[in-house]
Amino acid sequence: MQTATYKNVLAGLTVADAMRRQIVRLSASDPISQAIRCTIKFKVNAVLIDTDAQQAVGVVSKTDLMSAYYAGFDLETPLEAIMVGPPTLCRPDAPLDEALKSMQTHGIHRLYVKPDGPHPLNGVLAYPDIVGLLYRFCRRCEKSTTGRKLGTAKEDWAEMLRVREVMTPKLIQAGRDQTLSEVMELLSGHRLGAVLIHDDTGLPLGVVSKTDLIAAYMHGLDPTTVAAADIMKGPPLACEENDLLSETLWVMIYNDVYRMFVYRDRPENMVGVLSLSDAARFRSGSCKACLSSRIQL
């Protein structure tokens, strides 16, 4: 009897293979407004916080900035008042699979990379970096839809992952007239990066993300009176639940977005959301050939 053999696409890969070498750094004495400018300008979800002696002491993420907005902190408040620290570290030669497990265990979205010895931090690893590497490897795999080696047999296509198998089947929505404070409460309570905004009939109109909220913070908008519809981006980027994961990830990477909303049959019927962290934890960018390497959530 023939036995199916599955592989771990991350086997043999190290943190250095996926990490970004650019670290956005600020001083603990810099104001909140500077962190907002940096996260938006460099399209990052967090900045590393240093002391005046260039010692890394903490991290300020978009979540921390959103919390400061909700709490009414002045934009000139020093970052040391809201930072979380110290940063969680890993080695550049550590197995990538081990780093991914560490991120899940600690409930964090990034690790900072430090070589052994008296060397400074030299990189950062986040879910988008892992997904980008997975996607490149999966494109070269013989089972890839883009690898020109996929057969036409039904079983070949049955092996391909669909969005519904990877997405989070939970959708948190807010009404267009809900205040930014209420939107922030939803994002914080459900640990989400963005919320879908709907009209009075329940139809999706747009999206409010943490980036939109900290931009509103920077512009001095009152979160207790400004409505979600005033800052939302739309229409929401969406895909059908039966779309191929590989093609959907390509759209996300090309558009530089961290999540895509998922609908069933028609765009008005939203049923879930696909994030880059979902794809990273699933350890595959294309098909079920890497089944044995997945983390069971």
Salt bridges, closest charged atoms under 4 A:
ASP50 OD2 - ARG25 NE 2.77
ASP93 OD1 - ARG91 NE 2.91
ASP97 OD2 - LYS101 NZ 3.64
ASP97 OD1 - ARG283 NH2 2.35
ASP129 OD1 - ARG20 NE 2.69
GLU165 OE1 - LYS288 NZ 3.41
ASP212 OD1 - LYS233 NZ 2.89
GLU241 OE2 - ARG264 NE 2.82
ASP256 OD2 - LYS43 NZ 3.74
ASP278 OD1 - ARG281 NH2 3.22
